Amino acid sequence: MKFTFCHNNQNVLDLDKSLKFYEEALGLVPTREIVADDGSFKLVFLGDGESPHRLELTWLRDRTEPYNLGENEIHLAFVTDDFDAAHAKHKEMGCICYENVEMGIYFISDPDGYWLEVVPSK
């Protein structure tokens, strides 16, 4: 029996704001959408154009309060081929929430408070 990664899910309050953030910050674009017949939810799968892995953003129509992310110890990581340019872009966007200079990594925070790790390609 074999398992392979498919996608990760994150629930979002403002789908349009999140879609804009993920495209601007990380270059992720929608690859597939699923909308409930009654409009109660919408799923948008984002891809990077290279890997088969997807990030699923779930929007729930009746959700009005922010999601409780607890201690936010779970995160997604992204590799970049131009770490310095990525860092400068994210600094300009004001979304860097934590840096570990010794490890050579940093984290950005999306509109819902999810942390996303950025690491240089090796």
Phi, psi and omega in degrees: 000135182231141176237142175229152179297144178240297180201166170244152179244143170222131177275139184230149179277316183241098186299315181299317179298318180293317179300317179297314180301309185295327177288314182292314186282324189230359179073018179278137181231153179299137176243341182196147177226145173229127180239131178297144179305324181268004179075012185284340177207161175218133176248130176234123179264128181252144178227163180261359179083357181233310182267157179281349182292142180236152171252120180265120173262126180249124177248128178249120185307317186272000180279125180238338182262149179302152178284143177275110183267007179060226179272002174054044180275349178267138179207164171258151178239143179234136176265137177237146179275351178222081185301316182296317178293321178297315180299315180298317179298312182292327176295317178297323178287343181074026184252002176288125183247343179199139176232140172237090184298321180300322179274346180074035180225165171209167179238144171245159180243132179277177183302338180261002178094004176289137178270139180232122183275139176241124181233148178285151173291149183263000000 
